[in-house]
Amino acid sequence: MAQSKMPAPVLACNMKAIGPTERPRYDSLMKKIKKAVKRQRELTEGYAWDLDGTIASMPEVAESVTLERRCCPFLTLQLEASGDGPDYSVKLLGPEGVKAFLVSEFGLTGKR
């Protein structure tokens, strides 16, 4: 039995998915989140950011994830927290080619 090959998802954002009234909030959240990155880890399927929760709160990151999912549906975004400390991580994962996309779109350097 031959397996049908699923087409690879298109790695492109729909920039209109975040409207003009939400765009300033999204931009503000992303700036804050990038400032909160304590460590960036390269993963097999993407990257993880270990975040300083005193700079960007988990509800703020969850809000940005909600917006990001609309414009980049090919991304898998995961928030992880353990214990009761303020720090946590967010994973940005996806199909083949997503690492180069993330480096380009989010200004990731590949290492941090």
ZAMAR-205865 format. One record per atom (N, C-alpha, C, O, CB): residue number from 1; residue in three letters; y, z negated, x. Coordinates in nm, 4 decimals. Atoms other than C-alpha are relative to their C-alpha. Glycine has a CB too. Layout:
# ZAMAR-205865
   seq   type         c2         c3         c1
   NUM    ALA          Y          Z          X
...
***
This chain:
# ZAMAR-205865
   seq   type         c2         c3         c1
     1    MET    -0.1178     0.0000     0.0841
     1    MET     0.0000     0.0000     0.0000
     1    MET     0.1245     0.0000     0.0889
     1    MET     0.1407    -0.0889     0.1725
     1    MET    -0.0004    -0.1221    -0.0958
     2    ALA    -0.1217    -0.0115    -0.0803
     2    ALA     0.3310     0.1068     0.1524
     2    ALA     0.1050    -0.0970    -0.0517
     2    ALA     0.1260    -0.1124    -0.1720
     2    ALA     0.0544     0.1448    -0.0025
     3    GLN    -0.1086     0.0904     0.0376
     3    GLN     0.6092    -0.1450     0.1587
     3    GLN     0.1290     0.0784    -0.0083
     3    GLN     0.1595     0.1596     0.0791
     3    GLN     0.0135    -0.1168     0.1008
     4    SER    -0.1309    -0.0653     0.0096
     4    SER     0.9446    -0.0258     0.0351
     4    SER     0.0989    -0.0792     0.0835
     4    SER     0.1018    -0.2022     0.0790
     4    SER     0.0482     0.0107    -0.1487
     5    LYS    -0.0983     0.0640    -0.0870
     5    LYS     1.2201    -0.0991     0.2793
     5    LYS     0.1303    -0.0184    -0.0769
     5    LYS     0.1872     0.0773    -0.1293
     5    LYS     0.0235     0.0838     0.1291
     6    MET    -0.1260     0.0299     0.0678
     6    MET     1.5225    -0.2719     0.1288
     6    MET     0.1153     0.0456     0.0886
     6    MET     0.1104     0.0269     0.2102
     6    MET     0.0118    -0.1522    -0.0329
     7    PRO    -0.1151    -0.0393    -0.0812
     7    PRO     1.8560    -0.1278     0.2401
     7    PRO     0.0707    -0.1234     0.0537
     7    PRO     0.0806    -0.2257    -0.0141
     7    PRO     0.0979     0.0865    -0.0819
     8    ALA    -0.0734     0.1110    -0.0612
     8    ALA     2.0486    -0.3509     0.4770
     8    ALA     0.1309    -0.0215    -0.0755
     8    ALA     0.1956     0.0751    -0.1161
     8    ALA     0.0274     0.0276     0.1512
     9    PRO    -0.1273     0.0246     0.0677
     9    PRO     2.3463    -0.5238     0.3146
     9    PRO     0.1164     0.0535     0.0834
     9    PRO     0.1115     0.0549     0.2064
     9    PRO     0.0185    -0.1506    -0.0272
    10    VAL    -0.1201    -0.0487    -0.0671
    10    VAL     2.6846    -0.3788     0.3969
    10    VAL     0.0806    -0.1211     0.0469
    10    VAL     0.1097    -0.2118    -0.0311
    10    VAL     0.0852     0.0918    -0.0948
    11    LEU    -0.0783     0.1096    -0.0562
    11    LEU     2.8786    -0.6093     0.6268
    11    LEU     0.1483     0.0353    -0.0094
    11    LEU     0.2107     0.0760     0.0886
    11    LEU    -0.0414    -0.0284     0.1478
    12    ALA    -0.1420    -0.0285     0.0224
    12    ALA     3.2221    -0.5617     0.4777
    12    ALA     0.0525    -0.0948    -0.1062
    12    ALA    -0.0141    -0.1232    -0.2058
    12    ALA     0.0223     0.1484    -0.0425
    13    CYS    -0.0638     0.0900     0.0960
    13    CYS     3.4588    -0.7944     0.2989
    13    CYS     0.0719     0.0792    -0.1081
    13    CYS     0.1239     0.1882    -0.0839
    13    CYS     0.0986    -0.0940     0.0712
    14    ASN    -0.0805    -0.0534     0.1097
    14    ASN     3.6127    -0.7179    -0.0358
    14    ASN     0.1295    -0.0815     0.0002
    14    ASN     0.1361    -0.1889    -0.0597
    14    ASN    -0.0763    -0.0083    -0.1409
    15    MET    -0.1245     0.0741    -0.0171
    15    MET     3.9667    -0.8230     0.0474
    15    MET     0.0730    -0.0251    -0.1316
    15    MET     0.1595    -0.1124    -0.1386
    15    MET     0.0906     0.0741     0.0941
    16    LYS    -0.0632     0.0202     0.1304
    16    LYS     4.0692    -0.7931    -0.3182
    16    LYS    -0.0670    -0.1117    -0.0794
    16    LYS    -0.0171    -0.1516    -0.1846
    16    LYS    -0.0033     0.1291    -0.0803
    17    ALA     0.0718     0.1056     0.0721
    17    ALA     3.8168    -1.0615    -0.4197
    17    ALA     0.0781    -0.1309    -0.0018
    17    ALA     0.0619    -0.2120    -0.0930
    17    ALA    -0.1370    -0.0228     0.0630
    18    ILE    -0.0894     0.1162    -0.0031
    18    ILE     4.0681    -1.3289    -0.3191
    18    ILE     0.1387     0.0537    -0.0341
    18    ILE     0.2018     0.1228     0.0459
    18    ILE    -0.0021    -0.0748     0.1420
    19    GLY    -0.1251    -0.0557     0.0510
    19    GLY     4.3769    -1.2524    -0.5223
    19    GLY     0.1234    -0.0523     0.0712
    19    GLY     0.1150    -0.1465     0.1500
    19    GLY     0.0119    -0.0287    -0.1456
    20    PRO    -0.1240     0.0378    -0.0672
    20    PRO     4.7392    -1.2816    -0.4114
    20    PRO     0.0438    -0.1432    -0.0274
    20    PRO     0.1137    -0.2027     0.0546
    20    PRO     0.1090     0.0929    -0.0409
    21    THR    -0.0389     0.1395     0.0266
    21    THR     4.7822    -1.6203    -0.5785
    21    THR    -0.0883    -0.0977     0.0771
    21    THR    -0.0456    -0.2092     0.1070
    21    THR    -0.0079    -0.0302    -0.1506
    22    GLU     0.0923     0.0872    -0.0751
    22    GLU     4.4786    -1.7642    -0.3937
    22    GLU     0.0071     0.0228     0.1503
    22    GLU    -0.0327    -0.0646     0.2274
    22    GLU    -0.1426     0.0220    -0.0472
    23    ARG     0.0007    -0.0366    -0.1421
    23    ARG     4.5340    -1.5912    -0.0584
    23    ARG     0.0719    -0.1019     0.0884
    23    ARG     0.0180    -0.1368     0.1934
    23    ARG     0.0640     0.1357     0.0180
    24    PRO    -0.0646     0.0998    -0.0864
    24    PRO     4.7899    -1.8429     0.0799
    24    PRO    -0.0860    -0.1261     0.0171
    24    PRO    -0.0928    -0.1817     0.1266
    24    PRO     0.1367    -0.0382    -0.0577
    25    ARG     0.0866     0.1186    -0.0089
    25    ARG     4.5527    -2.1321    -0.0003
    25    ARG    -0.1188     0.0287     0.0916
    25    ARG    -0.1532    -0.0542     0.1759
    25    ARG    -0.0499    -0.0429    -0.1412
    26    TYR     0.1125    -0.0379    -0.0846
    26    TYR     4.2587    -1.9491     0.1603
    26    TYR     0.0434     0.0023     0.1470
    26    TYR    -0.0243    -0.0544     0.2328
    26    TYR    -0.0560     0.1380    -0.0425
    27    ASP    -0.0494    -0.0091    -0.1377
    27    ASP     4.4639    -1.8725     0.4736
    27    ASP     0.0274    -0.1382     0.0581
    27    ASP    -0.0043    -0.1648     0.1741
    27    ASP     0.1272     0.0852     0.0056
    28    SER    -0.0288     0.1368    -0.0434
    28    SER     4.5787    -2.2351     0.4946
    28    SER    -0.1297    -0.0762     0.0302
    28    SER    -0.1395    -0.1459     0.1312
    28    SER     0.0818    -0.0743    -0.1077
    29    LEU     0.1284     0.0668    -0.0225
    29    LEU     4.2223    -2.3641     0.4594
    29    LEU    -0.0670     0.0499     0.1269
    29    LEU    -0.1176    -0.0301     0.2056
    29    LEU    -0.0928     0.0214    -0.1194
    30    MET     0.0657    -0.0556    -0.1187
    30    MET     4.0886    -2.1278     0.7260
    30    MET     0.0694    -0.0457     0.1284
    30    MET     0.0032    -0.0733     0.2284
    30    MET    -0.0017     0.1534    -0.0070
    31    LYS    -0.0742     0.0478    -0.1170
    31    LYS     4.3629    -2.2290     0.9687
    31    LYS    -0.0391    -0.1450     0.0301
    31    LYS    -0.0617    -0.1815     0.1455
    31    LYS     0.1538     0.0116    -0.0235
    32    LYS     0.0361     0.1406    -0.0150
    32    LYS     4.2802    -2.5952     0.9100
    32    LYS    -0.1440    -0.0149     0.0500
    32    LYS    -0.1715    -0.0977     0.1368
    32    LYS     0.0178    -0.0738    -0.1333
    33    ILE     0.1408     0.0066    -0.0401
    33    ILE     3.9054    -2.5380     0.9460
    33    ILE    -0.0161     0.0414     0.1460
    33    ILE    -0.0876    -0.0244     0.2216
    33    ILE    -0.0866     0.0900    -0.0906
    34    LYS     0.0088    -0.0435    -0.1397
    34    LYS     3.9456    -2.3460     1.2711
    34    LYS     0.0525    -0.1077     0.0947
    34    LYS    -0.0009    -0.1267     0.2039
    34    LYS     0.0783     0.1305     0.0205
    35    LYS    -0.0548     0.1094    -0.0809
    35    LYS     4.1576    -2.6334     1.4041
    35    LYS    -0.0990    -0.1167     0.0095
    35    LYS    -0.1003    -0.1895     0.1087
    35    LYS     0.1337    -0.0488    -0.0596
    36    ALA     0.0942     0.1114     0.0050
    36    ALA     3.8815    -2.8787     1.3048
    36    ALA    -0.1285     0.0244     0.0788
    36    ALA    -0.2087    -0.0674     0.0960
    36    ALA    -0.0344    -0.0294    -0.1423
    37    VAL     0.1240    -0.0308    -0.0727
    37    VAL     3.6086    -2.7002     1.5046
    37    VAL    -0.0045    -0.0783     0.1309
    37    VAL     0.0781    -0.0594     0.2202
    37    VAL    -0.0113     0.1525     0.0279
    38    LYS     0.0216     0.0778    -0.1220
    38    LYS     3.4828    -2.9448     1.7659
    38    LYS    -0.0931     0.0740     0.0953
    38    LYS    -0.0788     0.0674     0.2173
    38    LYS    -0.0579    -0.1384    -0.0337
    39    ARG     0.0981    -0.0733    -0.0793
    39    ARG     3.1951    -2.7264     1.8804
    39    ARG    -0.0520     0.1151    -0.0836
    39    ARG    -0.0749     0.1016    -0.2038
    39    ARG    -0.1165    -0.0925     0.0467
    40    GLN     0.0586    -0.1170     0.0656
    40    GLN     3.0665    -2.3823     1.7961
    40    GLN    -0.1376     0.0229     0.0623
    40    GLN    -0.1522     0.0234     0.1846
    40    GLN     0.0923     0.1280     0.0149
    41    ARG     0.1359    -0.0254    -0.0480
    41    ARG     2.6930    -2.3153     1.8215
    41    ARG    -0.0458     0.1374    -0.0475
    41    ARG    -0.0286     0.1733    -0.1640
    41    ARG    -0.0979    -0.1103    -0.0492
    42    GLU     0.0570    -0.1285     0.0373
    42    GLU     2.5323    -1.9739     1.8277
    42    GLU    -0.1407    -0.0240    -0.0530
    42    GLU    -0.2202    -0.0944     0.0093
    42    GLU    -0.0011     0.0990     0.1207
    43    LEU     0.1304     0.0109     0.0633
    43    LEU     2.2312    -1.9505     1.5973
    43    LEU    -0.0655     0.1381    -0.0031
    43    LEU     0.0008     0.2388     0.0218
    43    LEU     0.0126    -0.0591    -0.1434
    44    THR     0.0708    -0.1277     0.0072
    44    THR     1.9673    -1.6799     1.5572
    44    THR     0.0661     0.0945    -0.0988
    44    THR     0.0786     0.2138    -0.0711
    44    THR    -0.1455    -0.0222    -0.0388
    45    GLU    -0.0545    -0.0833     0.1070
    45    GLU     2.1303    -1.5534     1.2363
    45    GLU     0.1498    -0.0160    -0.0201
    45    GLU     0.2019     0.0254    -0.1237
    45    GLU    -0.0698    -0.0310    -0.1277
    46    GLY    -0.1437     0.0180     0.0166
    46    GLY     2.4944    -1.6459     1.2951
    46    GLY     0.0553    -0.1082     0.0902
    46    GLY     0.0197    -0.1169     0.2077
    46    GLY     0.0319    -0.0325    -0.1431
    47    TYR    -0.0656     0.1070    -0.0749
    47    TYR     2.7030    -1.9441     1.4043
    47    TYR     0.0078    -0.1262    -0.0847
    47    TYR     0.0013    -0.1213    -0.2075
    47    TYR     0.1409     0.0432     0.0450
    48    ALA    -0.0271     0.1276     0.0666
    48    ALA     2.7519    -2.3106     1.3213
    48    ALA     0.1249    -0.0588     0.0630
    48    ALA     0.1444    -0.0515     0.1844
    48    ALA    -0.1218    -0.0992     0.0117
    49    TRP    -0.1172     0.0728    -0.0477
    49    TRP     3.0775    -2.5000     1.3486
    49    TRP    -0.0201    -0.1470    -0.0290
    49    TRP    -0.0425    -0.1853    -0.1439
    49    TRP     0.1305     0.0524    -0.0661
    50    ASP    -0.0019     0.1444     0.0181
    50    ASP     3.0671    -2.8742     1.4038
    50    ASP     0.1465    -0.0379    -0.0181
    50    ASP     0.2297    -0.0119     0.0689
    50    ASP    -0.0670    -0.0767     0.1224
    51    LEU    -0.1389     0.0224     0.0392
    51    LEU     3.3829    -2.9957     1.2338
    51    LEU     0.0409    -0.1471     0.0055
    51    LEU    -0.0388    -0.2372    -0.0208
    51    LEU     0.0226     0.0530    -0.1389
    52    ASP    -0.0619     0.1319     0.0039
    52    ASP     3.6098    -3.2953     1.2697
    52    ASP     0.0483    -0.0229    -0.1427
    52    ASP     0.1455     0.0382    -0.1871
    52    ASP     0.1183    -0.0123     0.1039
    53    GLY    -0.0309     0.0259     0.1397
    53    GLY     3.6204    -3.4320     0.9168
    53    GLY     0.1320    -0.0703    -0.0234
    53    GLY     0.1765    -0.0812    -0.1376
    53    GLY    -0.1075    -0.0799    -0.0594
    54    THR    -0.1322     0.0602     0.0172
    54    THR     3.9483    -3.6106     0.9823
    54    THR     0.1094     0.1067    -0.0010
    54    THR     0.2231     0.0794    -0.0395
    54    THR     0.0269    -0.1021     0.1114
    55    ILE    -0.0965    -0.1103     0.0003
    55    ILE     4.1189    -3.2714     1.0239
    55    ILE    -0.0170     0.0872    -0.1250
    55    ILE     0.0808     0.1226    -0.1909
    55    ILE    -0.0162     0.0857     0.1273
    56    ALA     0.0311    -0.0795     0.1198
    56    ALA     3.9459    -3.0709     0.7479
    56    ALA    -0.1091    -0.0733    -0.0765
    56    ALA    -0.2189    -0.0939    -0.0248
    56    ALA    -0.0454     0.1471     0.0372
    57    SER     0.0966     0.0755     0.0794
    57    SER     3.7699    -3.2584     0.4711
    57    SER    -0.1103     0.0899    -0.0535
    57    SER    -0.0937     0.2115    -0.0637
    57    SER     0.0700    -0.0705    -0.1153
    58    MET     0.1102    -0.0767     0.0563
    58    MET     3.4368    -3.1529     0.3272
    58    MET     0.0407     0.0696    -0.1308
    58    MET     0.0030     0.1851    -0.1506
    58    MET    -0.1203    -0.0916    -0.0242
    59    PRO    -0.0447    -0.0732     0.1204
    59    PRO     3.5974    -3.0750    -0.0139
    59    PRO     0.0856     0.1228     0.0330
    59    PRO     0.0776     0.2239    -0.0367
    59    PRO     0.0793    -0.0935    -0.0907
    60    GLU    -0.0799    -0.1162    -0.0398
    60    GLU     3.8440    -2.8439     0.1639
    60    GLU    -0.0896     0.1130     0.0501
    60    GLU    -0.0675     0.2297     0.0178
    60    GLU     0.1016    -0.0391     0.1088
    61    VAL     0.0916    -0.1022    -0.0501
    61    VAL     3.5622    -2.6640     0.3428
    61    VAL    -0.0812     0.0580    -0.1148
    61    VAL    -0.1062     0.1785    -0.1179
    61    VAL    -0.0934    -0.0582     0.1078
    62    ALA     0.0732    -0.0491     0.1169
    62    ALA     3.3665    -2.6406     0.0172
    62    ALA     0.0875     0.0977    -0.0803
    62    ALA     0.0380     0.1985    -0.1307
    62    ALA    -0.0452    -0.1188    -0.0898
    63    GLU    -0.0918    -0.0910     0.0696
    63    GLU     3.6736    -2.4818    -0.1439
    63    GLU     0.0083     0.1343     0.0721
    63    GLU     0.0085     0.2397     0.0084
    63    GLU     0.1404    -0.0630    -0.0112
    64    SER    -0.0075    -0.1257    -0.0752
    64    SER     3.6964    -2.2260     0.1369
    64    SER    -0.1309     0.0780    -0.0119
    64    SER    -0.1292     0.2009    -0.0183
    64    SER     0.0322    -0.0275     0.1484
    65    VAL     0.1306    -0.0655     0.0180
    65    VAL     3.3221    -2.1527     0.1039
    65    VAL    -0.0039     0.0705    -0.1356
    65    VAL    -0.0537     0.1826    -0.1457
    65    VAL    -0.1162    -0.1037     0.0108
    66    THR    -0.0039    -0.0590     0.1339
    66    THR     3.3733    -2.0871    -0.2677
    66    THR     0.0781     0.1312     0.0014
    66    THR     0.0355     0.2295    -0.0592
    66    THR     0.0630    -0.0984    -0.1007
    67    LEU    -0.0805    -0.1220    -0.0098
    67    LEU     3.6446    -1.8321    -0.1883
    67    LEU    -0.0682     0.1041     0.0879
    67    LEU    -0.0714     0.2223     0.0536
    67    LEU     0.1392    -0.0322     0.0553
    68    GLU     0.0635    -0.0919    -0.0953
    68    GLU     3.4591    -1.6794     0.1068
    68    GLU    -0.1188     0.0722    -0.0615
    68    GLU    -0.1421     0.1894    -0.0320
    68    GLU    -0.0448    -0.0756     0.1243
    69    ARG     0.1167    -0.0608     0.0643
    69    ARG     3.1492    -1.6140    -0.1030
    69    ARG     0.0396     0.1190    -0.0869
    69    ARG    -0.0377     0.2134    -0.1031
    69    ARG    -0.0739    -0.1038    -0.0845
    70    ARG    -0.0455    -0.1103     0.0850
    70    ARG     3.3535    -1.3897    -0.3300
    70    ARG     0.0309     0.1249     0.0819
    70    ARG    -0.0002     0.2363     0.0396
    70    ARG     0.1236    -0.0419    -0.0794
    71    CYS    -0.0385    -0.1186    -0.0771
    71    CYS     3.4837    -1.1642    -0.0547
    71    CYS    -0.1094     0.0459     0.0965
    71    CYS    -0.1109     0.1627     0.1355
    71    CYS     0.1271    -0.0283     0.0775
    72    CYS     0.1068    -0.0356    -0.0950
    72    CYS     3.1778    -1.1700     0.1753
    72    CYS    -0.1348    -0.0447    -0.0558
    72    CYS    -0.1934    -0.1403    -0.0050
    72    CYS     0.0253    -0.0650     0.1400
    73    PRO     0.1230     0.0444     0.0659
    73    PRO     2.8700    -1.1918    -0.0499
    73    PRO    -0.1246     0.0105     0.0867
    73    PRO    -0.2279    -0.0464     0.0513
    73    PRO    -0.0208     0.0791    -0.1240
    74    PHE     0.1141    -0.0125    -0.0901
    74    PHE     2.6375    -1.0988     0.2377
    74    PHE    -0.0189    -0.1236     0.0872
    74    PHE    -0.1241    -0.1398     0.1491
    74    PHE     0.0166     0.1220     0.0875
    75    LEU     0.0090     0.1219    -0.0803
    75    LEU     2.7105    -1.4318     0.4110
    75    LEU    -0.0763    -0.1087    -0.0738
    75    LEU    -0.0669    -0.1223    -0.1958
    75    LEU     0.1393    -0.0500     0.0370
    76    THR     0.0582     0.1234     0.0495
    76    THR     2.5004    -1.7409     0.3648
    76    THR     0.0794    -0.1109     0.0674
    76    THR     0.0826    -0.1195     0.1901
    76    THR    -0.1564    -0.0102     0.0300
    77    LEU    -0.0845     0.1077    -0.0512
    77    LEU     2.7277    -2.0437     0.4044
    77    LEU    -0.0634    -0.1332    -0.0379
    77    LEU    -0.0935    -0.1577    -0.1547
    77    LEU     0.1459     0.0107    -0.0560
    78    GLN     0.0663     0.1279     0.0244
    78    GLN     2.5779    -2.3900     0.4413
    78    GLN     0.0837    -0.1133     0.0581
    78    GLN     0.1270    -0.1070     0.1732
    78    GLN    -0.1423    -0.0008     0.0607
    79    LEU    -0.0645     0.1226    -0.0470
    79    LEU     2.7484    -2.7293     0.4660
    79    LEU    -0.1093    -0.1016     0.0279
    79    LEU    -0.2031    -0.1158    -0.0507
    79    LEU     0.1038    -0.0551    -0.1047
    80    GLU     0.0975     0.1030    -0.0347
    80    GLU     2.5533    -3.0047     0.6403
    80    GLU     0.0726    -0.1272     0.0409
    80    GLU     0.1698    -0.1243     0.1164
    80    GLU    -0.0935     0.0483     0.1135
    81    ALA    -0.0557     0.1301    -0.0371
    81    ALA     2.6326    -3.3719     0.6673
    81    ALA    -0.1146    -0.0999     0.0085
    81    ALA    -0.2130    -0.0901    -0.0648
    81    ALA     0.1087    -0.0473    -0.1029
    82    SER     0.0987     0.1073    -0.0071
    82    SER     2.4336    -3.6753     0.7735
    82    SER     0.0731    -0.1299     0.0306
    82    SER     0.1785    -0.1304     0.0940
    82    SER    -0.1093     0.0298     0.1079
    83    GLY    -0.0639     0.1293    -0.0194
    83    GLY     2.5127    -4.0436     0.7774
    83    GLY     0.1278    -0.0111    -0.0800
    83    GLY     0.1536     0.0691    -0.1698
    83    GLY     0.0288    -0.0233     0.1465
    84    ASP    -0.1226     0.0201     0.0761
    84    ASP     2.8426    -4.1745     0.6544
    84    ASP     0.1255     0.0268     0.0827
    84    ASP     0.2356    -0.0104     0.0421
    84    ASP     0.0040    -0.1406    -0.0543
    85    GLY    -0.1148    -0.0328    -0.0833
    85    GLY     3.0669    -4.0504     0.9366
    85    GLY     0.0796     0.1152    -0.0591
    85    GLY     0.0335     0.1821    -0.1516
    85    GLY    -0.0451     0.0344     0.1411
    86    PRO    -0.0865    -0.1040     0.0559
    86    PRO     3.3519    -3.8078     0.8746
    86    PRO    -0.0388     0.1425     0.0419
    86    PRO     0.0024     0.2391    -0.0224
    86    PRO     0.1419    -0.0265     0.0409
    87    ASP     0.0285    -0.1325    -0.0533
    87    ASP     3.2056    -3.5193     1.0772
    87    ASP    -0.1193     0.0653    -0.0698
    87    ASP    -0.2079    -0.0027    -0.1216
    87    ASP    -0.0259    -0.0086     0.1493
    88    TYR     0.1052    -0.0777     0.0644
    88    TYR     2.9812    -3.2445     0.9430
    88    TYR     0.0026     0.1394     0.0614
    88    TYR     0.0827     0.1662     0.1510
    88    TYR     0.0189     0.0055    -0.1563
    89    SER     0.0004    -0.1364    -0.0523
    89    SER     2.8968    -2.8801     1.0095
    89    SER    -0.0084     0.1009    -0.1132
    89    SER    -0.0501     0.0700    -0.2249
    89    SER    -0.1165     0.0200     0.0974
    90    VAL     0.0121    -0.1133     0.0922
    90    VAL     2.9171    -2.5453     0.8366
    90    VAL    -0.0676     0.1119     0.0778
    90    VAL    -0.0312     0.1413     0.1916
    90    VAL     0.1410     0.0457    -0.0577
    91    LYS     0.0703    -0.1123    -0.0605
    91    LYS     2.6800    -2.2593     0.9111
    91    LYS     0.0435     0.1280    -0.0699
    91    LYS     0.0554     0.1327    -0.1923
    91    LYS    -0.1542    -0.0188    -0.0088
    92    LEU    -0.0352    -0.1326     0.0488
    92    LEU     2.7821    -1.8949     0.8724
    92    LEU    -0.1143     0.0914     0.0437
    92    LEU    -0.1267     0.1240     0.1618
    92    LEU     0.1415     0.0495     0.0556
    93    LEU     0.1221    -0.0744    -0.0300
    93    LEU     2.4635    -1.6886     0.8515
    93    LEU    -0.0025     0.1314    -0.0756
    93    LEU     0.0676     0.1487    -0.1753
    93    LEU    -0.1236    -0.0829    -0.0345
    94    GLY     0.0134    -0.1266     0.0698
    94    GLY     2.3662    -1.3385     0.7545
    94    GLY    -0.1020     0.0907     0.0640
    94    GLY    -0.1745     0.0504     0.1549
    94    GLY     0.1316     0.0693    -0.0061
    95    PRO     0.0973    -0.0977    -0.0484
    95    PRO     2.1616    -1.0271     0.8189
    95    PRO     0.0365     0.0511     0.1392
    95    PRO     0.1379     0.0125     0.1972
    95    PRO    -0.0102     0.1170    -0.0975
    96    GLU    -0.0229    -0.0601    -0.1310
    96    GLU     2.1372    -0.8298     1.1397
    96    GLU     0.1410     0.0589     0.0060
    96    GLU     0.1860     0.1253    -0.0874
    96    GLU    -0.1060     0.1091     0.0296
    97    GLY    -0.1359    -0.0487    -0.0186
    97    GLY     2.4818    -0.7474     1.2741
    97    GLY     0.1078    -0.0987    -0.0399
    97    GLY     0.2259    -0.0752    -0.0148
    97    GLY     0.0183     0.1244    -0.0767
    98    VAL    -0.1004     0.0947     0.0500
    98    VAL     2.6502    -1.0524     1.1217
    98    VAL     0.0741    -0.0706     0.1137
    98    VAL     0.1911    -0.1057     0.0980
    98    VAL    -0.0662    -0.1038    -0.0902
    99    LYS    -0.0690     0.0684    -0.1102
    99    LYS     2.7279    -1.2125     1.4586
    99    LYS     0.1212     0.0801     0.0466
    99    LYS     0.2297     0.0247     0.0637
    99    LYS    -0.0963    -0.0230     0.1178
   100    ALA    -0.1125    -0.0849    -0.0423
   100    ALA     2.9433    -0.9186     1.5678
   100    ALA     0.1083     0.0010    -0.1069
   100    ALA     0.2273    -0.0009    -0.0757
   100    ALA    -0.0478     0.1445     0.0290
   101    PHE    -0.0960     0.0037     0.1107
   101    PHE     3.1063    -0.9184     1.2249
   101    PHE     0.0808    -0.1292     0.0043
   101    PHE     0.2032    -0.1259    -0.0081
   101    PHE    -0.0725     0.0132    -0.1357
   102    LEU    -0.0687     0.1295    -0.0028
   102    LEU     3.1885    -1.2908     1.2494
   102    LEU     0.0956    -0.0094     0.1183
   102    LEU     0.2058    -0.0626     0.1052
   102    LEU    -0.1017    -0.1143     0.0059
   103    VAL    -0.0874    -0.0003    -0.1176
   103    VAL     3.3300    -1.2492     1.5991
   103    VAL     0.1265     0.0792    -0.0314
   103    VAL     0.2371     0.0368     0.0021
   103    VAL    -0.0730     0.0600     0.1238
   104    SER    -0.1143    -0.0855     0.0332
   104    SER     3.5537    -0.9700     1.4705
   104    SER     0.0884    -0.0602    -0.1092
   104    SER     0.2102    -0.0680    -0.0926
   104    SER    -0.0489     0.1369    -0.0440
   105    GLU    -0.0765     0.0459     0.1158
   105    GLU     3.6592    -1.1184     1.1351
   105    GLU     0.0604    -0.1390     0.0152
   105    GLU     0.1714    -0.1642    -0.0315
   105    GLU    -0.0870     0.0015    -0.1199
   106    PHE    -0.0472     0.1377    -0.0125
   106    PHE     3.6934    -1.4858     1.2285
   106    PHE     0.0548    -0.0316     0.1382
   106    PHE     0.0937    -0.1451     0.1658
   106    PHE    -0.1115    -0.0952    -0.0322
   107    GLY    -0.0515     0.0222    -0.1345
   107    GLY     3.8027    -1.4399     1.5872
   107    GLY    -0.0893    -0.0891     0.0832
   107    GLY    -0.0417    -0.1563     0.1747
   107    GLY     0.1367    -0.0593    -0.0068
   108    LEU     0.0926     0.0805    -0.0789
   108    LEU     3.4909    -1.6113     1.7188
   108    LEU    -0.0160     0.0642     0.1365
   108    LEU    -0.0088     0.1863     0.1502
   108    LEU    -0.1374    -0.0141    -0.0712
   109    THR     0.0143    -0.0508    -0.1353
   109    THR     3.4391    -1.5781     2.0897
   109    THR    -0.1458     0.0186     0.0386
   109    THR    -0.1746     0.0714     0.1460
   109    THR     0.0673    -0.0929     0.0976
   110    GLY     0.1412    -0.0046    -0.0350
   110    GLY     3.0604    -1.5969     2.0785
   110    GLY    -0.0427    -0.1319     0.0611
   110    GLY    -0.1579    -0.1720     0.0448
   110    GLY    -0.0286     0.1154     0.0964
   111    LYS     0.0264     0.1316    -0.0608
   111    LYS     3.0787    -1.9276     2.2687
   111    LYS     0.1241    -0.0850    -0.0180
   111    LYS     0.2362    -0.0344    -0.0244
   111    LYS    -0.0382     0.0124     0.1523
   112    ARG    -0.1157     0.0896     0.0064
   112    ARG     3.2959    -2.2333     2.2363
   112    ARG    -0.0398    -0.1326     0.0571
   112    ARG     0.0419    -0.2246     0.0623
   112    ARG     0.0524    -0.0162    -0.1446
***
